Amino acid sequence: MAKSYDKMNPDELAAKRAEMESEMREIERAQGEYRGRRLKELKAEIEAKLAEEGFSLADLGLGKGSQKSSAKPRGKGEAKYRHPENADITWTGRGRQPAWIKDHEANGGSREDFAI
């Protein structure tokens, strides 16, 4: 027998909401597990079909180690700017601008004022 929500008091509504949220989390977890299982099943089916024809996922560029990075990893880079008060703080000029550079430029300064 279903209870009408408009006849529930705040405590009953809160309890019902918590119960439903818990159930939703369980459903989301089950969906994630299903997707993982299904993906494994599909991969196995595809691998079997490819093997029948004498191919592998690597032949499609999808196997382990088949993805080659075209870009070489870059090192940290050489510092180009130094903090005016703490010489240990530097910036290469790449990536996110440090606050001390932003503040200086916002006040009319130039980043070249901190060039090394």
Contact map, one row per residue, 1 for C-alpha under 8 A:
11100000000000000000000000000000000000000000000000000000000000000000000000000000000000000000000000000000000000000000
11110000000000000000000000000000000000000000000000000000000000000000000000000000000000000000000000000000000000000000
11111011000000000000000000000000000000000000000000000000000000000000000000000000000000000000000000000000000000000000
01111111000000000000000000000000000000000000000000000000000000000000000000000000000000000000000000000000000000000000
00111111000010000000000000000000000000000000000000000000000000000000000000000000000000000000000000000000000000000000
00011111000000000000000000000000000000000000000000000000000000000000000000000000000000000000000000000000000000000000
00111111100000000000000000000000000000000000000000000000000000000000000000000000000000000000000000000000000000000000
00111111111110000000000000000000000000000000000000000000000000000000000000000000000000000000000000000000000000000000
00000011111110000000000000000000000000000000000000000000000000000000000000000000000000000000000000000000000000000000
00000001111111000000000000000000000000000000000000000000000000000000000000000000000000000000000000000000000000000000
00000001111111100000000000000000000000000000000000000000000000000000000000000000000000000000000000000000000000000000
00000001111111110000000000000000000000000000000000000000000000000000000000000000000000000000000000000000000000000000
00001001111111111000000000000000000000000000000000000000000000000000000000000000000000000000000000000000000000000000
00000000011111111100000000000000000000000000000000000000000000000000000000000000000000000000000000000000000000000000
00000000001111111110000000000000000000000000000000000000000000000000000000000000000000000000000000000000000000000000
00000000000111111111000000000000000000000000000000000000000000000000000000000000000000000000000000000000000000000000
00000000000011111111100000000000000000000000000000000000000000000000000000000000000000000000000000000000000000000000
00000000000001111111110000000000000000000000000000000000000000000000000000000000000000000000000000000000000000000000
00000000000000111111111000000000000000000000000000000000000000000000000000000000000000000000000000000000000000000000
00000000000000011111111100000000000000000000000000000000000000000000000000000000000000000000000000000000000000000000
00000000000000001111111110000000000000000000000000000000000000000000000000000000000000000000000000000000000000000000
00000000000000000111111111000000000000000000000000000000000000000000000000000000000000000000000000000000000000000000
00000000000000000011111111100000000000000000000000000000000000000000000000000000000000000000000000000000000000000000
00000000000000000001111111110000000000000000000000000000000000000000000000000000000000000000000000000000000000000000
00000000000000000000111111111000000000000000000000000000000000000000000000000000000000000000000000000000000000000000
00000000000000000000011111111100000000000000000000000000000000000000000000000000000000000000000000000000000000000000
00000000000000000000001111111110000000000000000000000000000000000000000000000000000000000000000000000000000000000000
00000000000000000000000111111111000000000000000000000000000000000000000000000000000000000000000000000000000000000000
00000000000000000000000011111111100000000000000000000000000000000000000000000000000000000000000000000000000000000000
00000000000000000000000001111111110000000000000000000000000000000000000000000000000000000000000000000000000000000000
00000000000000000000000000111111111000000000000000000000000000000000000000000000000000000000000000000000000000000000
00000000000000000000000000011111111100000000000000000000000000000000000000000000000000000000000000000000000000000000
00000000000000000000000000001111111110000000000000000000000000000000000000000000000000000000000000000000000000000000
00000000000000000000000000000111111111000000000000000000000000000000000000000000000000000000000000000000000000000000
00000000000000000000000000000011111111100000000000000000000000000000000000000000000000000000000000000000000000000000
00000000000000000000000000000001111111110000000000000000000000000000000000000000000000000000000000000000000000000000
00000000000000000000000000000000111111111000000000000000000000000000000000000000000000000000000000000000000000000000
00000000000000000000000000000000011111111100000000000000000000000000000000000000000000000000000000000000000000000000
00000000000000000000000000000000001111111110000000000000000000000000000000000000000000000000000000000000000000000000
00000000000000000000000000000000000111111111000000000000000000000000000000000000000000000000000000000000000000000000
00000000000000000000000000000000000011111111100000000000000000000000000000000000000000000000000000000000000000000000
00000000000000000000000000000000000001111111110000000000000000000000000000000000000000000000000000000000000000000000
00000000000000000000000000000000000000111111111000000000000000000000000000000000000000000000000000000000000000000000
00000000000000000000000000000000000000011111111100000000000000000000000000000000000000000000000000000000000000000000
00000000000000000000000000000000000000001111111110000000000000000000000000000000000000000000000000000000000000000000
00000000000000000000000000000000000000000111111111000000000000000000000000000000000000000000000000000000000000000000
00000000000000000000000000000000000000000011111111100001100000000000000000000000000000000000000000000000000000000000
00000000000000000000000000000000000000000001111111110000000000000000000000000000000000000000000000000000000000000000
00000000000000000000000000000000000000000000111111111000000000000000000000000000000000000000000000000000000000000000
00000000000000000000000000000000000000000000011111111111100000000000000000000000000000000000000000000000000000000000
00000000000000000000000000000000000000000000001111111111000000000000000000000000000000000000000000000000000000000000
00000000000000000000000000000000000000000000000111111110000000000000000000000000000000000000000000000000000000000000
00000000000000000000000000000000000000000000000011111110000000000000000000000000000000000000000000000000000000000000
00000000000000000000000000000000000000000000000001111111000000000000000000000000000000000000000000000000000000000000
00000000000000000000000000000000000000000000000001111111101000000000000000000000000000000000000000000000000000000000
00000000000000000000000000000000000000000000001001100111111100100000000000000000000000000000000000000000000000000000
00000000000000000000000000000000000000000000001001000011111111100000000000000000000000000000000000000000000000000000
00000000000000000000000000000000000000000000000000000001111111110100000000000000000000000000000000000000000000000000
00000000000000000000000000000000000000000000000000000011111111100000000000000000000000000000000000000000000000000000
00000000000000000000000000000000000000000000000000000001111111100000000000000000000000000000000000000000000000000000
00000000000000000000000000000000000000000000000000000000111111100110000000000000000000000000000000000000000000000000
00000000000000000000000000000000000000000000000000000000111111110110000000000000000000000000000000000000000000000000
00000000000000000000000000000000000000000000000000000001111111111110000000000000000000000000000000000000000000000000
00000000000000000000000000000000000000000000000000000000010001111110000000000000000000000000000000000000000000000000
00000000000000000000000000000000000000000000000000000000000000111111000000000000000000000000000000000000000000000000
00000000000000000000000000000000000000000000000000000000010011111111000000000000000000000000000000000000000000000000
00000000000000000000000000000000000000000000000000000000000011111111100000000000000000000000000000000000000000000000
00000000000000000000000000000000000000000000000000000000000000001111110000000000000000000000000000000000000000000000
00000000000000000000000000000000000000000000000000000000000000000011111100000000000000000000000000000000000000000000
00000000000000000000000000000000000000000000000000000000000000000001111100000000000000000000000000000000000000000000
00000000000000000000000000000000000000000000000000000000000000000000111110000000000000000000000000000000000000000000
00000000000000000000000000000000000000000000000000000000000000000000111111000000000000000000000000000000000000000000
00000000000000000000000000000000000000000000000000000000000000000000001111100000000000000000000000000000000000000000
00000000000000000000000000000000000000000000000000000000000000000000000111111000000000000000000000000000000000000000
00000000000000000000000000000000000000000000000000000000000000000000000011111000000000000000000000000000000000000000
00000000000000000000000000000000000000000000000000000000000000000000000001111100000000000001000000000000000000000000
00000000000000000000000000000000000000000000000000000000000000000000000001111110000000000001000000000000000000000000
00000000000000000000000000000000000000000000000000000000000000000000000000011111000000000001000000000000000000000000
00000000000000000000000000000000000000000000000000000000000000000000000000001111110000000111100000000000000000000001
00000000000000000000000000000000000000000000000000000000000000000000000000000111110000000111100000000000000000000011
00000000000000000000000000000000000000000000000000000000000000000000000000000011111000000111100000000000000000110111
00000000000000000000000000000000000000000000000000000000000000000000000000000011111101111110000000000000000000000111
00000000000000000000000000000000000000000000000000000000000000000000000000000000111111111100000000010000000000000100
00000000000000000000000000000000000000000000000000000000000000000000000000000000011111100000000000000000000000000100
00000000000000000000000000000000000000000000000000000000000000000000000000000000001111100000000000000000000000000000
00000000000000000000000000000000000000000000000000000000000000000000000000000000011111111000000000000000000000000000
00000000000000000000000000000000000000000000000000000000000000000000000000000000011111111100000000000000000000000000
00000000000000000000000000000000000000000000000000000000000000000000000000000000011001111100000000000000000000000000
00000000000000000000000000000000000000000000000000000000000000000000000000000000011001111110000000000000000000000000
00000000000000000000000000000000000000000000000000000000000000000000000000000011111000111111000000000000000000000000
00000000000000000000000000000000000000000000000000000000000000000000000000000011110000001111110001000000000000000000
00000000000000000000000000000000000000000000000000000000000000000000000000011111100000000111110000000000000000000000
00000000000000000000000000000000000000000000000000000000000000000000000000000011100000000011111010000000000000000000
00000000000000000000000000000000000000000000000000000000000000000000000000000000000000000011111110000000000000000000
00000000000000000000000000000000000000000000000000000000000000000000000000000000000000000000111110000000000000000000
00000000000000000000000000000000000000000000000000000000000000000000000000000000000000000000011111000000000000000000
00000000000000000000000000000000000000000000000000000000000000000000000000000000000000000000111111101100000000000000
00000000000000000000000000000000000000000000000000000000000000000000000000000000000000000010000111111100000000000000
00000000000000000000000000000000000000000000000000000000000000000000000000000000000000000000000011111110000000000000
00000000000000000000000000000000000000000000000000000000000000000000000000000000001000000000000001111111000000000000
00000000000000000000000000000000000000000000000000000000000000000000000000000000000000000000000011111111100000100000
00000000000000000000000000000000000000000000000000000000000000000000000000000000000000000000000011111111110000000000
00000000000000000000000000000000000000000000000000000000000000000000000000000000000000000000000000111111111000000000
00000000000000000000000000000000000000000000000000000000000000000000000000000000000000000000000000011111111111100000
00000000000000000000000000000000000000000000000000000000000000000000000000000000000000000000000000001111111111100000
00000000000000000000000000000000000000000000000000000000000000000000000000000000000000000000000000000111111110000000
00000000000000000000000000000000000000000000000000000000000000000000000000000000000000000000000000000011111110000000
00000000000000000000000000000000000000000000000000000000000000000000000000000000000000000000000000000001111111000000
00000000000000000000000000000000000000000000000000000000000000000000000000000000000000000000000000000001111111101000
00000000000000000000000000000000000000000000000000000000000000000000000000000000000000000000000000000001100111111100
00000000000000000000000000000000000000000000000000000000000000000000000000000000100000000000000000001001100011111110
00000000000000000000000000000000000000000000000000000000000000000000000000000000100000000000000000000000000001111110
00000000000000000000000000000000000000000000000000000000000000000000000000000000000000000000000000000000000011111110
00000000000000000000000000000000000000000000000000000000000000000000000000000000111100000000000000000000000001111111
00000000000000000000000000000000000000000000000000000000000000000000000000000001110000000000000000000000000000111111
00000000000000000000000000000000000000000000000000000000000000000000000000000011110000000000000000000000000000000111
